[in-house]
Structures are given as structure tokens and as C-alpha cells.
Amino acid sequence: EALLAEAAEPGTPPRPCPCPLPSGDTALSRLVRRLLSARRSLDLCLFSFSCPQLARAVQLLHRRGGRGRLVTDAQYMGLHGSQIGRLRHAGIQVRHDQHSGYMHHKFAIVDRRMLITGSLNWTTQAIQSNRENVLVVEDAEYVKAFQDEFEKIWEEYNPANYRFFPQKQ
């Protein structure tokens, strides 16, 4: 909460955190710090996203004028607690799959220079209770491979390409 409050209003004293998450230097605070380091862009490709603290970090980037884009799985975006609607309402561009199977990626690209990937679904449950892994990489070769995958999916999930009625043969 202190990180998010400082990012939202520099110089403002932190509010106490009402959530049951651990305080201090935690895996969540380190992830929030990485997201808040974004200055220009944040591309997210996430299967599930219900952690309010991570959503607030994405919204702060957007409010500062950075470009946020999110690709997610259609079946999971409408679940109770999902942050997708809140992010879309805040003006962040969101696209989702239109076919069977899951869009199961879990990665973020910060300013086209930092890759955050691993098994972690961006949910409070996963952060609090699961055994997960997160890898942060600033190697241009790896970042480019994931950025290329993001751009491919972003275009594939472009609503202009959706087909709502089967083509007649």
C-alpha cells in the first residue's frame, strides 16, 4: 500500500493496509515495484488477474500517461473478483481470446526492456497461498521473443478479426 500511495501521490504518507497480505519487503511488493518502474508501456498477457494491488499499479501507469495493454482469457475475465473490467473501465486496452482452449500465458513486458514471467496467476490466492515462480529478465533477446508473441496475440485477438457467424461453404 505504501508503494502504491507514494506512486499515486508523491509525498503523501502511506495509509495502513487493510488487506491480509504480509507487509514489508515481500514478493508482492517487489512485483509492484517492477510494475511501477514502467514509464512508457506495460504489455500484459495474463490468464487470470484478480489482485487489486497489481491492478492499481497498472492503473497508475495509465494515469501517468503510459500505454497499458492487456491480453487475457475470455472465460476468466468475468469471474468474481476479476480486475479486467476495472482496468478496461480505467481506459486500459483489453483483448481476449475468441476460441476454445485457454489463453494461458502469464507474462508482462515493462517498457519493452524488462520481462516478468513465470507460473504466477495475478490473483491474491496465488500470491498468498500458492507455490509459484516469477522470473524477471532484462535480456533483450528474451524480451524481444515475448514482445513478438504479445504482438502476434494482440493482432490475433483484434475485435476487427472476430467471426460471430460461421462462414458458409
Protein Blocks (a to p, Z undefined) as FASTA:
>chain_A
ZZmmmmmmghiacdddfbfbdehjdfklmmmmmmmmpmkbccdddfbdcbfklmmmmmmm
mmnopacdddddfklmmgghiaklmmmmnopacdddfbecjdfbdcddehhlaccedjbd
cbfklmmmmccdddddfbfklmmmmmmmmmmmmmmmpmklpcfbdcdZZ
